């Protein structure tokens, strides 16, 4: 009933500051099915260099597995 294992997909600056969190998961939200997800980014990131980062932390007992497959980024440049 407690979240001991965590994963998150964040947007970060080139200085590694967290600009936003797109999604987060815990051992409590784990499922058995693959799920397709899409995250439209806000216009506030326009003109910036950003990084997408996946992090996970697990405790030392009964570790959860977080799997990420086929990550893709599409960008549109408007001038």
Secondary structure, 3 states (H helix, E strand, C coil): CCCCCEEEEEEECCCCCEEEEEEEEECCCCCCCCCCCCCCCCHHHCCCCCEEEEEEECCCCCCCCCCCCCCCCCCCCCC
